[in-house]
């Protein structure tokens, strides 16, 4: 029994460590069930492992993510269990919208709010080598019971590793003074082209779930040095960099966001780049600079790969923490 409890706690510890560094907070009562008040759900109650909250930089709403934490061995990540988890969480999110008990336990007051769901799947033996998107594709080929208006996100094993690698790299760059050591000097970058103007830059210490699920994550900073300092941008890119064209599209996106004109140094970092990625990036920069009359790009843009780091806690380490994050 203690062994199963410790395995379950691993996802709790890893998720708390990752999301706290991304500006989220765990709010309300963890590991609690609350009464269902929707008869059509045919459920007595809804379990909640943890509810994470952050303030959206566009809407200024408090986004509440009812989170189902899963800690699985590689062989236990099956389509049928994913389907069951997704459907159960969808009903919980649907019920929470008008549920006074949920509000009593989890609602963060002080701003307008919205409720979403998050499935967080951690592979505790680090041996998962399948394609999680392909497994999800199989699940979503069937008709899932997801009520209208419910928004769910799923962070699978590979994405957990990716987020950990990104955060580890940020810490490494700060130690080497490539970026500021003051965490408050580093802010997630939100552009205003496709959505309403960002409400407050104070909120850009937060990475939204949409940003984390995207193909890139961008962080802006100002770095002082003996020459007065400069403005920098970190771009964490999830793509494989298998062609020059792929990087030309990325550079063009940076131009459209105003990054090329407004920042002095732009570091593109990749944890998933293929063996040709660095060469393809350099060719893309040269091509873009030549044909787009952007010679300054040759000095501004740089590419680097980041180390593969998989968070792994043993049951003994969990026990030493008392089973808590």
Backbone bond lengths (Angstrom), bond angles and torsions (degrees), N, CA, C in turn:
res aa  C-N    CA-C-N  psi(-1)  N-CA   C-N-CA  omega(-1)  CA-C   N-CA-C  phi
1 X - - - 1.460 - - 1.527 110.89 -
2 X 1.351 116.75 -46.98 1.466 121.00 179.46 1.519 110.86 -60.61
3 X 1.344 115.85 -36.54 1.465 120.29 179.41 1.519 110.74 -62.35
4 X 1.350 117.26 -45.35 1.462 120.95 -179.86 1.520 110.92 -65.09
5 X 1.326 116.73 -38.74 1.463 120.82 178.81 1.522 110.47 -62.77
6 X 1.325 116.92 -44.63 1.458 120.55 -179.50 1.521 111.75 -64.20
7 X 1.326 117.73 -39.56 1.462 120.92 177.34 1.522 110.04 -61.99
8 X 1.325 117.11 -43.66 1.462 121.24 178.89 1.525 111.11 -63.00
9 X 1.337 116.80 -35.50 1.464 120.99 -178.10 1.527 112.40 -69.37
10 X 1.328 117.15 -22.59 1.459 120.06 -176.46 1.527 110.59 -60.15
11 X 1.332 117.66 -45.38 1.465 120.72 179.09 1.521 110.77 -62.74
12 X 1.322 116.49 -35.36 1.466 121.03 177.88 1.525 110.79 -62.54
13 X 1.323 116.22 -45.08 1.466 121.13 -178.63 1.522 111.20 -67.91
14 X 1.335 117.07 -46.48 1.463 120.98 -177.62 1.522 110.87 -64.77
15 X 1.326 117.58 -44.91 1.469 120.56 -179.39 1.523 111.19 -63.91
16 X 1.328 117.57 -41.54 1.466 120.77 179.14 1.523 110.68 -62.58
17 X 1.324 116.43 -40.55 1.461 120.77 -179.50 1.523 111.11 -65.84
18 X 1.321 117.50 -44.69 1.464 121.48 -178.70 1.522 111.12 -67.99
19 X 1.321 117.47 -52.90 1.460 120.16 -170.89 1.524 112.86 -73.11
20 X 1.320 118.17 -28.16 1.466 119.04 176.35 1.526 110.46 -64.04
21 X 1.328 117.23 -32.86 1.463 121.64 178.73 1.525 111.98 -77.05
22 X 1.321 117.03 -13.32 1.460 122.07 -179.88 1.524 111.86 -102.53
23 X 1.326 116.57 9.02 1.457 120.64 174.81 1.510 115.65 91.74
24 X 1.342 117.80 8.35 1.458 120.69 177.79 1.529 109.45 -91.66
25 X 1.324 115.71 156.23 1.457 120.28 173.38 1.522 109.91 -128.31
26 X 1.310 115.65 142.71 1.463 120.74 172.56 1.522 107.09 -79.86
27 X 1.338 116.36 125.75 1.464 120.06 -173.57 1.523 109.78 -127.54
28 X 1.301 115.92 139.17 1.458 120.15 177.36 1.517 112.84 89.32
29 X 1.318 114.74 -162.21 1.463 121.97 -171.99 1.534 110.23 -92.15
30 X 1.334 119.19 119.97 1.469 120.25 179.01 1.522 111.52 -78.39
31 X 1.326 114.64 156.89 1.475 121.59 173.68 1.527 112.09 51.48
32 X 1.327 114.87 54.48 1.462 120.95 -176.55 1.527 109.65 -129.80
33 X 1.325 116.40 148.29 1.466 122.07 172.69 1.520 108.61 -109.87
34 X 1.315 116.43 143.62 1.459 121.24 -179.80 1.531 109.01 -130.79
35 X 1.300 115.23 147.63 1.462 122.35 -170.52 1.524 111.90 -64.96
36 X 1.324 115.45 134.54 1.461 121.70 175.81 1.527 108.97 -80.50
37 X 1.333 116.45 132.56 1.466 119.95 178.06 1.522 112.48 -116.67
38 X 1.337 115.67 20.10 1.464 120.90 177.75 1.526 108.76 -114.60
39 X 1.343 118.18 104.28 1.471 121.66 -174.85 1.524 114.04 -56.51
40 X 1.340 117.12 -33.63 1.467 119.52 -177.05 1.529 112.40 -67.06
41 X 1.318 117.30 -17.71 1.467 120.15 178.86 1.526 111.89 -74.78
42 X 1.316 116.41 -22.90 1.466 122.26 -179.64 1.530 111.60 53.07
43 X 1.333 114.86 44.72 1.465 121.07 178.35 1.526 108.87 -131.92
44 X 1.318 115.37 146.90 1.464 119.85 178.28 1.529 110.80 -77.74
45 X 1.333 115.55 -40.72 1.460 119.10 -179.70 1.528 110.14 -154.03
46 X 1.328 114.83 173.75 1.465 122.02 178.20 1.530 108.83 -123.81
47 X 1.323 118.29 125.54 1.469 120.44 177.91 1.529 111.15 -82.30
48 X 1.318 116.63 146.20 1.462 122.24 175.64 1.523 108.89 -133.88
49 X 1.328 116.13 120.15 1.463 119.97 177.07 1.527 110.68 -72.88
50 X 1.327 115.47 -49.08 1.463 121.03 179.32 1.527 107.75 -161.01
51 X 1.315 116.86 151.29 1.460 121.94 172.34 1.523 108.12 -117.23
52 X 1.332 115.57 117.88 1.462 120.92 175.98 1.523 109.20 -93.37
53 X 1.335 115.93 145.94 1.463 121.52 -179.46 1.527 109.48 -133.32
54 X 1.337 116.01 137.36 1.460 121.15 168.93 1.522 107.95 -144.89
55 X 1.330 116.44 160.89 1.459 120.40 178.54 1.519 109.15 -97.63
56 X 1.315 115.77 122.34 1.457 121.39 -177.73 1.530 110.07 -68.20
57 X 1.343 118.59 128.62 1.468 120.67 -176.64 1.522 113.68 -70.73
58 X 1.327 118.25 -17.80 1.456 121.05 178.22 1.521 112.05 -86.97
59 X 1.324 116.99 -50.16 1.465 121.36 -173.26 1.524 113.43 -96.66
60 X 1.333 117.85 -16.79 1.472 124.49 -174.10 1.526 112.01 66.23
61 X 1.327 117.79 10.97 1.462 120.53 175.86 1.528 110.47 -79.33
62 X 1.316 115.29 150.79 1.459 120.30 170.95 1.524 108.88 -81.40
63 X 1.308 116.11 113.52 1.464 121.20 178.54 1.525 108.18 -88.42
64 X 1.332 115.71 118.32 1.466 121.57 178.07 1.526 108.49 -101.08
65 X 1.308 116.93 123.06 1.463 122.07 179.81 1.526 109.13 -109.66
66 X 1.333 115.76 102.05 1.461 120.05 173.62 1.526 106.52 -69.70
67 X 1.319 116.55 118.09 1.463 120.34 -167.19 1.519 112.36 -115.66
68 X 1.329 114.05 130.31 1.463 121.61 173.38 1.521 107.23 -103.19
69 X 1.318 116.41 113.90 1.460 122.14 -177.66 1.523 110.25 -94.54
70 X 1.329 115.87 128.62 1.456 120.99 178.75 1.526 109.69 -124.84
71 X 1.320 116.14 132.40 1.460 121.98 173.90 1.520 107.45 -120.58
72 X 1.336 116.18 106.69 1.458 121.55 -173.26 1.524 111.45 -120.47
73 X 1.319 115.91 147.53 1.458 120.46 162.70 1.524 107.65 -72.60
74 X 1.322 116.66 158.78 1.464 120.44 -175.07 1.523 112.07 -54.21
75 X 1.324 117.19 -43.13 1.455 120.67 -176.65 1.509 114.68 -72.94
76 X 1.331 117.57 -7.98 1.468 120.84 -177.50 1.522 113.11 -97.22
77 X 1.326 117.54 -3.28 1.468 120.59 -179.96 1.524 107.63 -85.28
78 X 1.323 115.67 91.44 1.459 123.00 -173.97 1.529 110.64 -115.19
79 X 1.357 115.30 154.99 1.453 120.28 -178.38 1.525 112.43 -62.33
80 X 1.337 116.94 -40.06 1.464 118.37 -176.08 1.525 111.18 -66.98
81 X 1.328 117.79 -36.43 1.465 120.07 179.07 1.527 110.84 -71.69
82 X 1.337 117.31 -34.10 1.456 120.76 176.23 1.519 110.70 -64.18
83 X 1.324 116.46 -43.36 1.459 120.59 179.50 1.524 110.54 -60.38
84 X 1.309 116.57 -46.54 1.466 121.30 -178.77 1.526 110.68 -61.89
85 X 1.322 116.62 -42.62 1.462 121.49 179.87 1.520 111.29 -63.73
86 X 1.322 117.00 -45.79 1.466 121.85 -177.98 1.522 111.00 -63.64
87 X 1.325 116.85 -45.97 1.463 119.96 -178.31 1.525 111.41 -65.65
88 X 1.316 117.53 -40.78 1.459 121.04 179.67 1.526 111.15 -63.78
89 X 1.332 116.72 -43.63 1.458 120.35 -179.74 1.524 111.11 -67.25
90 X 1.323 117.13 -37.87 1.465 120.55 178.92 1.522 111.29 -59.58
91 X 1.315 117.04 -41.23 1.465 120.72 178.01 1.528 110.69 -66.15
92 X 1.326 116.82 -37.84 1.465 120.19 178.86 1.524 111.10 -63.11
93 X 1.324 116.94 -43.91 1.465 121.01 179.18 1.521 110.29 -63.85
94 X 1.318 116.54 -42.87 1.463 121.07 179.39 1.526 111.15 -61.42
95 X 1.316 116.66 -42.36 1.463 121.59 -178.36 1.528 111.55 -70.67
96 X 1.321 116.77 -36.89 1.467 120.97 -174.26 1.522 112.83 -63.02
97 X 1.324 117.32 -27.67 1.465 121.00 -174.94 1.523 112.76 -57.48
98 X 1.323 117.36 -33.94 1.470 120.94 -178.68 1.522 111.30 -127.55
99 X 1.310 116.39 33.23 1.456 119.95 -174.98 1.534 110.47 -110.37
100 X 1.334 117.95 112.23 1.474 120.15 -178.23 1.523 113.39 -62.39
101 X 1.335 117.49 -32.53 1.463 119.81 -179.92 1.517 110.65 -68.34
102 X 1.341 116.78 -41.46 1.464 119.13 177.24 1.528 110.04 -61.41
103 X 1.329 116.55 -44.26 1.465 120.07 -179.89 1.526 111.31 -60.88
104 X 1.318 116.23 -39.13 1.462 120.58 179.09 1.528 111.10 -63.12
105 X 1.326 116.66 -38.40 1.464 121.09 -175.73 1.526 113.67 -83.79
106 X 1.360 117.74 -33.36 1.461 119.09 -165.29 1.523 116.62 -130.54
107 X 1.317 119.42 -17.13 1.462 119.37 -172.89 1.526 111.25 -70.84
108 X 1.322 115.80 128.09 1.459 120.90 174.55 1.519 108.27 -91.49
109 X 1.313 116.33 117.72 1.457 121.59 -175.99 1.527 110.90 -78.80
110 X 1.338 115.25 166.00 1.453 120.24 172.90 1.508 115.21 109.69
111 X 1.316 118.40 -6.43 1.462 121.23 179.65 1.522 109.14 -159.96
112 X 1.338 115.74 162.19 1.455 118.89 170.71 1.529 107.96 -60.68
113 X 1.318 115.82 156.77 1.459 117.82 -173.86 1.518 111.39 -142.47
114 X 1.314 114.79 163.08 1.455 122.31 169.97 1.522 108.37 -139.79
115 X 1.322 115.35 157.09 1.463 121.14 -176.57 1.527 109.25 -120.54
116 X 1.301 115.95 128.22 1.458 122.46 176.54 1.527 108.61 -129.28
117 X 1.314 115.30 174.87 1.457 120.62 177.04 1.516 111.04 -119.64
118 X 1.324 116.55 150.02 1.459 121.84 177.81 1.520 109.79 -139.32
119 X 1.327 115.75 126.49 1.463 121.80 170.74 1.526 107.09 -101.67
120 X 1.328 116.49 123.04 1.464 122.73 -178.38 1.522 107.50 -116.33
121 X 1.335 116.27 113.82 1.462 120.73 -174.97 1.521 109.96 -114.57
122 X 1.314 114.81 114.09 1.462 121.57 179.99 1.524 109.59 -107.98
123 X 1.333 115.84 130.31 1.460 121.49 177.32 1.528 108.55 -92.90
124 X 1.337 116.45 102.93 1.461 119.75 -169.40 1.527 114.22 -76.38
125 X 1.334 118.70 -15.37 1.468 118.54 177.14 1.533 112.54 -99.21
126 X 1.349 116.66 -0.18 1.474 123.06 176.87 1.522 113.35 58.43
127 X 1.328 117.79 25.89 1.464 121.05 -177.42 1.528 112.99 -111.14
128 X 1.320 117.21 6.90 1.465 120.16 -179.78 1.529 109.49 -70.27
129 X 1.331 117.02 122.29 1.457 120.79 -177.85 1.524 112.61 -131.02
130 X 1.322 117.39 16.21 1.458 120.89 177.20 1.525 109.83 -88.43
131 X 1.329 115.79 176.52 1.460 120.93 173.91 1.521 108.11 -92.69
132 X 1.327 116.80 108.48 1.458 119.53 -179.51 1.531 111.80 -64.44
133 X 1.346 120.06 -40.23 1.466 119.27 175.66 1.526 112.90 -57.08
134 X 1.332 117.07 -36.71 1.464 119.50 178.08 1.519 111.08 -67.25
135 X 1.328 117.19 -38.31 1.460 119.71 176.71 1.526 110.71 -64.16
136 X 1.328 116.61 -41.15 1.463 119.96 177.81 1.523 111.26 -65.21
137 X 1.326 116.02 -36.48 1.465 119.88 178.95 1.523 110.42 -60.14
138 X 1.318 116.48 -41.18 1.468 120.57 177.14 1.524 110.27 -61.87
139 X 1.336 116.44 -42.59 1.464 120.86 -179.47 1.524 110.96 -62.27
140 X 1.326 116.92 -44.84 1.462 120.76 -174.72 1.522 113.20 -81.58
141 X 1.318 117.67 -4.10 1.462 119.27 172.73 1.520 111.11 -69.35
142 X 1.318 116.51 -28.10 1.463 121.50 176.56 1.525 109.46 -85.45
143 X 1.319 115.84 162.57 1.460 120.87 176.95 1.522 109.26 -77.55
144 X 1.323 116.01 111.37 1.456 120.82 178.32 1.526 110.01 -91.54
145 X 1.318 115.55 148.42 1.458 121.03 177.64 1.520 108.58 -87.09
146 X 1.333 115.47 88.47 1.458 121.61 178.42 1.524 107.92 -124.13
147 X 1.320 118.88 112.20 1.464 121.74 -178.13 1.528 111.94 -58.92
148 X 1.320 115.52 149.98 1.459 121.36 179.62 1.543 110.39 -59.83
149 X 1.313 115.67 138.33 1.456 120.60 176.76 1.511 115.08 88.03
150 X 1.325 117.20 -3.04 1.467 120.64 -179.91 1.530 109.66 -87.22
151 X 1.320 116.89 128.90 1.461 121.64 176.76 1.521 109.41 -108.82
152 X 1.322 115.53 124.78 1.464 121.97 178.62 1.523 109.74 -123.70
153 X 1.317 116.47 146.97 1.456 122.59 171.51 1.522 108.08 -126.77
154 X 1.320 115.56 149.89 1.461 120.80 -179.38 1.522 108.47 -128.21
155 X 1.312 116.34 122.98 1.461 121.92 174.64 1.521 107.30 -108.02
156 X 1.327 115.07 109.26 1.454 120.87 -176.75 1.515 112.49 -88.72
157 X 1.335 116.87 -179.57 1.470 121.28 -176.12 1.524 113.87 -55.52
158 X 1.335 117.45 -44.00 1.461 119.77 -178.10 1.522 111.39 -65.76
159 X 1.343 117.11 -34.20 1.461 120.15 179.26 1.529 111.45 -73.58
160 X 1.324 117.11 -33.82 1.467 120.20 174.14 1.526 109.15 -60.32
161 X 1.328 116.66 -45.82 1.465 120.49 178.75 1.528 110.40 -62.29
162 X 1.330 116.31 -42.93 1.466 120.49 -178.67 1.531 111.16 -61.06
163 X 1.332 117.11 -47.62 1.466 120.42 -179.39 1.524 110.90 -62.47
164 X 1.324 116.33 -39.33 1.460 119.66 177.81 1.526 110.88 -64.87
165 X 1.333 116.76 -40.67 1.460 120.76 178.68 1.526 110.78 -63.87
166 X 1.336 116.96 -41.45 1.460 121.03 178.54 1.528 111.06 -61.34
167 X 1.327 116.77 -47.57 1.462 120.94 -178.72 1.527 111.79 -66.89
168 X 1.327 116.52 -37.01 1.466 120.44 176.77 1.520 110.64 -64.64
169 X 1.330 116.57 -39.32 1.464 120.87 179.49 1.524 111.07 -67.66
170 X 1.327 117.28 -40.95 1.465 120.71 177.55 1.526 110.12 -58.85
171 X 1.327 116.37 -44.99 1.464 120.65 178.94 1.527 111.25 -63.07
172 X 1.340 116.48 -38.92 1.463 120.85 179.73 1.526 111.09 -66.44
173 X 1.334 117.35 -42.77 1.465 121.11 178.66 1.525 111.17 -63.98
174 X 1.334 116.33 -36.10 1.468 119.97 177.91 1.529 110.62 -67.67
175 X 1.334 116.85 -41.72 1.472 120.15 178.38 1.528 111.17 -60.83
176 X 1.335 115.24 -37.12 1.464 120.15 -179.65 1.523 112.25 -84.94
177 X 1.333 116.82 1.74 1.462 124.48 178.85 1.521 112.84 60.61
178 X 1.326 115.86 28.00 1.463 120.50 171.23 1.520 109.03 -73.33
179 X 1.327 116.05 -34.27 1.456 123.70 174.47 1.532 107.53 -123.56
180 X 1.329 118.52 166.74 1.467 120.00 -178.62 1.527 112.11 -60.00
181 X 1.324 115.38 145.01 1.462 120.06 176.30 1.523 111.46 -79.22
182 X 1.333 117.09 -20.68 1.461 121.76 176.99 1.523 108.96 -77.22
183 X 1.322 117.15 114.56 1.461 121.49 -176.95 1.525 112.33 -59.90
184 X 1.334 117.12 -29.55 1.462 120.55 -177.82 1.527 112.24 -70.88
185 X 1.333 116.61 -15.23 1.462 120.51 179.27 1.523 112.06 -82.42
186 X 1.318 116.66 -7.85 1.462 122.39 -176.95 1.525 108.81 -110.87
187 X 1.337 116.82 119.83 1.460 120.46 -175.70 1.525 110.86 -131.01
188 X 1.314 115.73 142.72 1.455 119.75 175.92 1.523 109.27 -66.61
189 X 1.312 115.12 139.49 1.463 121.50 -174.20 1.520 110.32 -96.32
190 X 1.340 115.26 126.31 1.466 121.69 176.78 1.520 108.50 -122.10
191 X 1.319 115.78 125.12 1.461 119.26 178.48 1.525 109.20 -89.82
192 X 1.317 116.54 163.64 1.463 120.74 -176.26 1.523 112.37 -114.40
193 X 1.330 117.32 19.78 1.463 119.64 -176.81 1.519 112.81 -78.79
194 X 1.316 116.55 -42.33 1.465 119.47 -171.30 1.515 112.98 -99.56
195 X 1.340 117.38 -12.28 1.453 120.41 179.59 1.519 109.03 -137.04
196 X 1.338 116.92 -179.91 1.451 121.09 -179.69 1.522 110.65 -61.57
197 X 1.317 115.58 158.97 1.456 121.17 -178.54 1.521 111.01 -57.34
198 X 1.314 115.83 141.86 1.453 120.04 178.38 1.526 109.19 -59.51
199 X 1.319 117.00 131.06 1.457 121.52 -176.09 1.517 111.41 -67.24
200 X 1.306 117.43 -49.72 1.458 121.04 -175.70 1.515 110.29 -152.36
201 X 1.324 115.48 131.66 1.460 119.41 176.83 1.530 111.79 -67.01
202 X 1.341 116.40 -16.76 1.461 119.11 176.84 1.520 111.17 -61.38
203 X 1.334 115.90 -27.88 1.455 120.49 -177.32 1.526 112.16 -84.85
204 X 1.338 117.25 -6.38 1.459 118.68 -176.24 1.527 112.64 -80.35
205 X 1.327 116.32 7.29 1.459 119.37 166.92 1.525 109.61 -72.72
206 X 1.328 116.08 -8.22 1.463 122.73 -174.40 1.521 110.57 -103.93
207 X 1.324 116.83 137.77 1.462 122.30 170.65 1.520 107.79 -100.41
208 X 1.318 117.42 119.83 1.458 120.47 179.57 1.522 110.35 -73.45
209 X 1.317 115.70 162.83 1.463 119.58 177.90 1.521 110.44 -63.03
210 X 1.347 117.74 -34.21 1.463 120.18 178.54 1.524 110.74 -64.95
211 X 1.337 116.73 -40.28 1.460 119.45 177.67 1.527 110.76 -63.83
212 X 1.318 116.89 -44.47 1.464 120.25 -177.34 1.519 112.06 -65.28
213 X 1.324 117.03 -29.52 1.462 120.82 179.34 1.529 112.13 -85.05
214 X 1.328 117.38 -8.97 1.453 121.05 -176.16 1.517 113.32 -77.47
215 X 1.336 114.86 177.34 1.462 120.64 -177.45 1.522 111.83 -79.34
216 X 1.313 117.42 -16.98 1.459 121.20 179.08 1.525 109.75 -145.91
217 X 1.339 115.93 154.72 1.454 124.04 175.00 1.529 106.36 -130.64
218 X 1.330 116.26 130.25 1.458 120.51 -173.53 1.528 110.65 -119.59
219 X 1.327 115.82 135.89 1.459 121.89 178.92 1.523 109.48 -129.87
220 X 1.332 115.89 126.96 1.459 122.02 -179.55 1.523 110.13 -100.31
221 X 1.327 115.66 151.01 1.463 119.88 178.77 1.526 109.94 -155.88
222 X 1.318 115.70 160.08 1.460 122.80 170.98 1.519 106.99 -115.96
223 X 1.316 115.90 131.73 1.467 120.19 -173.85 1.530 109.10 -123.73
224 X 1.315 116.41 117.38 1.463 120.73 177.80 1.523 110.10 -82.82
225 X 1.324 115.44 142.49 1.466 120.24 174.36 1.531 109.08 -147.81
226 X 1.331 116.92 -172.92 1.463 120.86 -174.77 1.528 112.68 -66.87
227 X 1.337 116.33 -15.69 1.456 119.82 -180.00 1.532 112.34 -99.34
228 X 1.320 116.77 5.67 1.458 120.09 177.82 1.511 113.98 114.00
229 X 1.332 116.60 -26.81 1.460 119.41 176.40 1.516 113.50 111.72
230 X 1.323 115.48 174.64 1.456 121.17 -179.95 1.523 109.47 -155.75
231 X 1.327 115.52 165.42 1.459 121.93 176.32 1.518 108.44 -100.24
232 X 1.320 115.43 130.00 1.457 119.82 -177.65 1.510 113.04 -123.06
233 X 1.321 115.24 162.55 1.463 122.07 177.97 1.526 109.11 -138.09
234 X 1.321 115.68 129.00 1.460 121.89 170.81 1.515 108.14 -98.64
235 X 1.316 116.95 130.26 1.460 121.49 177.83 1.523 107.94 -122.11
236 X 1.321 116.75 107.83 1.468 120.57 176.06 1.520 107.98 -89.55
237 X 1.323 114.13 117.20 1.464 121.05 -171.39 1.517 109.68 -111.24
238 X 1.336 114.93 127.11 1.458 120.50 -174.44 1.530 112.83 -89.68
239 X 1.327 117.34 -8.29 1.457 120.25 -177.11 1.522 112.79 -74.18
240 X 1.339 115.34 174.38 1.463 120.96 -176.23 1.532 113.35 -95.13
241 X 1.322 117.41 -14.04 1.459 119.82 178.57 1.506 113.66 63.92
242 X 1.336 117.02 40.41 1.464 120.66 -174.04 1.525 113.48 -82.84
243 X 1.338 117.88 -4.77 1.463 120.53 179.44 1.525 110.23 -150.68
244 X 1.344 115.56 158.01 1.462 120.10 174.54 1.523 110.17 -62.18
245 X 1.324 115.90 -38.94 1.455 121.13 -177.56 1.529 111.46 -57.45
246 X 1.303 116.27 -38.50 1.466 120.84 179.61 1.525 110.79 -58.46
247 X 1.327 116.88 -42.28 1.463 120.19 -179.05 1.528 111.90 -78.20
248 X 1.322 117.40 -29.90 1.467 119.42 175.35 1.527 110.14 -62.54
249 X 1.330 116.26 -40.41 1.469 120.56 176.32 1.526 110.02 -61.87
250 X 1.332 117.13 -42.24 1.463 121.01 178.87 1.531 110.78 -63.16
251 X 1.326 117.33 -46.06 1.465 121.16 -179.82 1.523 110.64 -63.23
252 X 1.323 116.75 -40.13 1.463 120.55 179.04 1.527 110.84 -64.34
253 X 1.327 116.27 -36.65 1.461 120.37 175.92 1.528 110.26 -63.19
254 X 1.322 117.18 -43.27 1.460 120.82 178.08 1.524 111.15 -62.05
255 X 1.322 116.48 -38.21 1.468 119.83 177.08 1.521 110.93 -63.55
256 X 1.348 116.74 -43.85 1.467 120.32 -177.82 1.524 111.96 -65.46
257 X 1.331 117.48 -26.19 1.465 121.69 178.13 1.532 112.28 -84.92
258 X 1.333 117.31 -3.48 1.453 120.77 -178.57 1.513 114.15 83.45
259 X 1.319 117.10 7.64 1.467 120.54 -176.32 1.527 111.32 -70.36
260 X 1.326 117.72 -40.34 1.461 120.38 -177.20 1.520 111.71 -63.15
261 X 1.324 117.40 -34.77 1.463 121.17 -177.67 1.524 113.15 -84.48
262 X 1.317 117.22 -29.89 1.467 120.59 -169.18 1.526 115.23 -104.37
263 X 1.332 117.12 -2.83 1.467 119.61 -178.86 1.525 109.98 -126.41
264 X 1.330 114.90 142.78 1.462 120.86 -174.28 1.523 113.31 -87.01
265 X 1.329 116.10 -28.18 1.461 119.81 -179.05 1.518 109.05 -139.99
266 X 1.317 116.32 130.08 1.464 121.49 -177.40 1.525 108.04 -126.58
267 X 1.325 115.78 114.91 1.463 121.52 -179.38 1.522 109.36 -105.17
268 X 1.309 116.90 116.25 1.462 121.85 175.02 1.520 107.57 -94.19
269 X 1.323 115.89 123.32 1.465 122.01 -176.19 1.525 108.96 -118.54
270 X 1.315 116.64 137.85 1.462 120.45 -177.06 1.522 111.57 -136.88
271 X 1.323 114.62 134.57 1.466 120.51 174.81 1.520 111.18 -102.83
272 X 1.322 116.51 -5.77 1.462 120.31 -173.87 1.525 112.35 -123.71
273 X 1.324 117.26 10.65 1.453 119.92 -175.60 1.523 112.99 -66.01
274 X 1.332 115.38 141.99 1.463 120.23 177.01 1.530 109.05 -75.71
275 X 1.317 116.63 177.31 1.468 120.78 -176.16 1.530 112.20 -65.40
276 X 1.340 117.35 -21.61 1.470 121.58 -178.71 1.522 112.42 -98.28
277 X 1.323 117.68 2.49 1.464 120.91 -171.07 1.530 112.61 -60.79
278 X 1.324 117.79 -47.04 1.467 120.31 -177.89 1.525 110.97 -61.94
279 X 1.327 116.64 -42.77 1.465 120.99 178.81 1.522 110.83 -64.83
280 X 1.331 117.00 -42.81 1.465 120.81 178.41 1.527 111.14 -63.93
281 X 1.324 116.37 -37.08 1.466 120.29 178.82 1.528 110.31 -64.37
282 X 1.322 117.26 -48.23 1.464 120.70 -178.67 1.527 111.47 -61.70
283 X 1.323 117.04 -39.45 1.464 120.30 177.18 1.522 110.92 -65.42
284 X 1.325 116.19 -39.78 1.467 120.41 -179.84 1.525 110.82 -64.72
285 X 1.328 116.85 -41.98 1.468 120.61 178.87 1.525 110.24 -62.92
286 X 1.329 117.02 -45.25 1.466 121.07 179.41 1.518 111.17 -61.91
287 X 1.330 116.18 -43.59 1.458 120.73 -179.95 1.526 110.81 -64.98
288 X 1.311 116.94 -44.00 1.465 121.18 -179.12 1.528 110.23 -65.51
289 X 1.330 116.18 -40.24 1.462 120.38 -179.46 1.521 111.30 -66.58
290 X 1.329 117.04 -39.36 1.462 121.63 -176.88 1.520 112.17 -71.01
291 X 1.330 116.54 -50.68 1.461 120.07 -173.91 1.525 113.06 -86.08
292 X 1.315 117.12 -17.62 1.462 119.29 179.73 1.509 113.44 -104.05
293 X 1.338 116.47 5.36 1.469 120.88 -179.06 1.529 110.96 57.14
294 X 1.333 115.31 44.78 1.467 121.09 -179.27 1.529 109.34 -122.52
295 X 1.336 116.11 58.44 1.461 119.28 -176.09 1.531 113.11 -59.73
296 X 1.341 116.30 -26.74 1.468 119.31 -177.73 1.521 111.70 -63.94
297 X 1.349 116.69 -18.31 1.463 119.74 -179.70 1.520 112.02 -63.15
298 X 1.324 116.92 -29.87 1.456 120.32 -177.99 1.531 111.10 -61.40
299 X 1.326 116.82 -27.51 1.460 121.23 179.38 1.526 112.31 -95.97
300 X 1.324 116.40 -27.08 1.467 120.04 -174.34 1.519 113.66 -82.22
301 X 1.317 117.27 -40.52 1.460 122.13 -169.50 1.522 112.53 -93.52
302 X 1.316 115.17 137.85 1.462 120.59 176.77 1.525 108.18 -143.97
303 X 1.327 115.41 153.98 1.467 121.25 -177.79 1.521 109.65 -126.46
304 X 1.321 115.92 142.17 1.455 120.06 175.53 1.511 111.17 -152.24
305 X 1.318 116.44 146.68 1.464 120.83 175.97 1.519 108.58 -92.33
306 X 1.333 116.03 154.47 1.458 120.25 179.50 1.517 109.61 -117.33
307 X 1.301 114.63 155.10 1.459 120.55 -174.53 1.518 111.58 -69.76
308 X 1.315 115.22 147.63 1.462 121.29 175.15 1.523 108.50 -82.55
309 X 1.339 115.47 115.91 1.466 121.19 -178.54 1.518 108.38 -129.71
310 X 1.309 116.92 116.75 1.459 120.77 179.53 1.528 109.73 -105.29
311 X 1.345 116.86 120.21 1.467 118.12 178.29 1.517 110.19 -64.48
312 X 1.315 116.79 131.66 1.458 119.35 179.70 1.522 109.84 -144.30
313 X 1.311 115.49 115.50 1.460 122.03 176.75 1.516 109.01 -107.08
314 X 1.306 116.34 133.14 1.463 119.58 174.07 1.522 109.00 -83.19
315 X 1.328 115.54 160.98 1.460 119.44 177.05 1.526 110.43 -61.99
316 X 1.328 116.57 -30.85 1.462 119.97 178.62 1.528 110.28 -64.63
317 X 1.346 116.31 -42.54 1.464 119.69 179.06 1.519 111.03 -64.38
318 X 1.332 116.63 -38.58 1.462 120.27 177.43 1.518 110.02 -62.98
319 X 1.324 116.25 -43.46 1.465 120.33 179.70 1.525 111.03 -61.94
320 X 1.337 116.88 -37.53 1.464 120.09 178.76 1.522 111.51 -64.00
321 X 1.343 116.10 -30.30 1.458 120.18 178.49 1.527 111.76 -82.91
322 X 1.303 115.91 1.59 1.459 118.83 -178.24 1.506 112.53 74.92
323 X 1.375 114.83 18.01 1.460 118.80 -179.87 1.502 113.36 77.93
324 X 1.343 117.88 11.89 1.455 119.87 -176.28 1.516 109.94 -122.06
325 X 1.350 114.07 156.96 1.456 119.63 177.77 1.521 110.48 -72.12
